[in-house]
């Protein structure tokens, strides 16, 4: 049973470390692309082209809320 516990804890630690590394990598590489793409969405180039009024779509606030929902 002691060997199983060592293997389990090693696998758990490796999974946590890998998850943290990949989450950090995603935050560094993907989030800037998303923020740049949002500039095109909010540029207003197509305002006035619809026949009906629409409410503004929900979007997370900048900062922690945006990071959490991304």
SEDREN-963396 format. One record per residue (C-alpha): residue number from 1; residue in three letters; y, x, z. Coordinates in nm, 3 decimals. Layout:
[NUM, ALA, [Y, X, Z]];
...
This chain:
[1, UNK, [0.000, 0.000, 0.000]];
[2, UNK, [0.233, 0.291, 0.065]];
[3, UNK, [0.199, 0.411, -0.296]];
[4, UNK, [0.288, 0.064, -0.424]];
[5, UNK, [0.601, 0.059, -0.208]];
[6, UNK, [0.713, 0.397, -0.345]];
[7, UNK, [0.656, 0.285, -0.705]];
[8, UNK, [0.834, -0.045, -0.644]];
[9, UNK, [1.136, 0.116, -0.479]];
[10, UNK, [1.158, 0.379, -0.754]];
[11, UNK, [1.149, 0.110, -1.023]];
[12, UNK, [1.405, -0.099, -0.835]];
[13, UNK, [1.641, 0.196, -0.797]];
[14, UNK, [1.601, 0.292, -1.164]];
[15, UNK, [1.678, -0.067, -1.268]];
[16, UNK, [1.990, -0.086, -1.052]];
[17, UNK, [2.121, 0.249, -1.178]];
[18, UNK, [2.051, 0.158, -1.542]];
[19, UNK, [2.220, -0.181, -1.494]];
[20, UNK, [2.531, -0.025, -1.344]];
[21, UNK, [2.553, 0.236, -1.620]];
[22, UNK, [2.515, -0.023, -1.896]];
[23, UNK, [2.764, -0.260, -1.731]];
[24, UNK, [3.018, 0.022, -1.713]];
[25, UNK, [2.951, 0.119, -2.073]];
[26, UNK, [2.999, -0.240, -2.184]];
[27, UNK, [3.325, -0.268, -1.992]];
[28, UNK, [3.456, 0.049, -2.155]];
[29, UNK, [3.347, -0.027, -2.513]];
[30, UNK, [3.323, -0.403, -2.561]];
[31, UNK, [3.614, -0.538, -2.357]];
[32, UNK, [3.882, -0.356, -2.564]];
[33, UNK, [3.732, -0.502, -2.884]];
[34, UNK, [3.740, -0.852, -2.735]];
[35, UNK, [4.102, -0.813, -2.625]];
[36, UNK, [4.202, -0.686, -2.970]];
[37, UNK, [4.023, -0.977, -3.138]];
[38, UNK, [4.211, -1.221, -2.917]];
[39, UNK, [4.540, -1.101, -3.062]];
[40, UNK, [4.429, -1.246, -3.396]];
[41, UNK, [4.324, -1.572, -3.233]];
[42, UNK, [4.657, -1.619, -3.059]];
[43, UNK, [4.881, -1.484, -3.336]];
[44, UNK, [4.987, -1.836, -3.437]];
[45, UNK, [4.944, -1.775, -3.809]];
[46, UNK, [4.788, -2.115, -3.864]];
[47, UNK, [5.016, -2.326, -3.644]];
[48, UNK, [5.118, -2.654, -3.799]];
[49, UNK, [4.828, -2.676, -4.041]];
[50, UNK, [4.648, -2.954, -3.855]];
[51, UNK, [4.702, -3.326, -3.890]];
[52, UNK, [4.661, -3.394, -3.519]];
[53, UNK, [4.780, -3.246, -3.195]];
[54, UNK, [4.534, -3.045, -2.990]];
[55, UNK, [4.557, -2.925, -2.636]];
[56, UNK, [4.544, -2.553, -2.586]];
[57, UNK, [4.187, -2.437, -2.524]];
[58, UNK, [4.089, -2.303, -2.184]];
[59, UNK, [4.090, -1.926, -2.152]];
[60, UNK, [4.036, -1.709, -1.845]];
[61, UNK, [4.335, -1.539, -1.690]];
[62, UNK, [4.374, -1.165, -1.741]];
[63, UNK, [4.220, -0.939, -1.482]];
[64, UNK, [3.923, -1.021, -1.261]];
[65, UNK, [3.863, -1.368, -1.403]];
[66, UNK, [3.851, -1.237, -1.759]];
[67, UNK, [3.617, -0.954, -1.661]];
[68, UNK, [3.388, -1.194, -1.474]];
[69, UNK, [3.360, -1.439, -1.764]];
[70, UNK, [3.314, -1.158, -2.018]];
